[in-house]
Amino acid sequence: MQSLRTCLIVPVLLLGLSGCGSPYDPPIATDHASAKYKTDIDKCRTTSTEAVRRGNADTPWTWMKSPFTGPPEVRAAIRACMEHDGYVVEKAEN
């Protein structure tokens, strides 16, 4: 039973840690070094991450799939927050 638990937990931890690189910076045509931008992006990163974390903690199923669905949801929430603050997020061309 212990080895089964290890086989299930280790991949989830590794996936969670793989997203710990540089913080997401949405494609916005503005001065990314300005104090206002830095304040706004930090606020949006914090509130978006917390909102997605709380949403993923609602049920066991959403919690189990959160390592896969969480990062894209956080990036989308950050983009929406920045748009709400008046920034124009550039759309990716396919």
N, C-alpha and C positions, 0 to 999 in steps of 0.2 A: 504494500500500500504506500509506503514511504517513497519508493522509486517511481510509482505512478504519479504521485503528487509532484515530485521533482521534475518529471518529464513534462508536466503541464505548466508548472510555474516558471521554470527557467526560460522557455521561449517567450513567454509574455513579458518577463523582466527585460530580456534582451531587446525585444521590439520597443518597449517603452524607453529604454535608454538610448536606442538608436536615434530617437527624435530630439536628443538633447544637444544638438549642434548649435549653430548660430540661430538667434531668434529670427522669426519671420519678419521680413520687411516688404510690405506690399508694393507693387509697381505703381508708384505715384510720381508724377512729374512735379517735384518741388525740391527745395533744398533740404536734404535729409540730415544735414548737420545743424540746422537751426534749432534754437532752444524750444520754440513752440512745437515744431514737429516732434522733437524728442519727447517732450512732455505728453503730447497727444498719443504717440505710438506706445509709450510705456503704459498710459492709462488704458488704451484699447487692448493691449496684450494682457494686462492683468484682469480686466473685467471679462474679456472674451474667454480666457483660459478657465476662469472660475465658473462662468456660466456653462460652458461645455462640460466641465468636470462634474458640476452638480447634476446636469441633465443625464450624464452617463452613469451616475450613481443611483438613478431612480429604481432600476430593476437589475436582477442578476444578469439578464441577457445583455442589456446595454452596457453593463460594467465589463462583461467578458469580451465584448467586441470593441470596446473603447480603444485599445491599442491600435486598431485598424481604422476606426472611424473618427477617433478624436482629433488627430492632427489636421485632416482636411476640414473638419468642422471648426476648429480653432482658427485656421487661416481664413475661412469664409467669414467668421464672426469678426475678425480683426478688420477685414476689408469693409464689411458693413459698418462697423463702428467708425472707421476713418471717413467713409462716405457721409455718415451722419454728422461728422464734425466739419464737413465742407470740403474735404479733399476729393479729387477726381481720380479714381482708380482706373488705370489703363486696362483695357480688355485684351486678353491674349488672343492672337490670331491663330486659327487652326488651319 
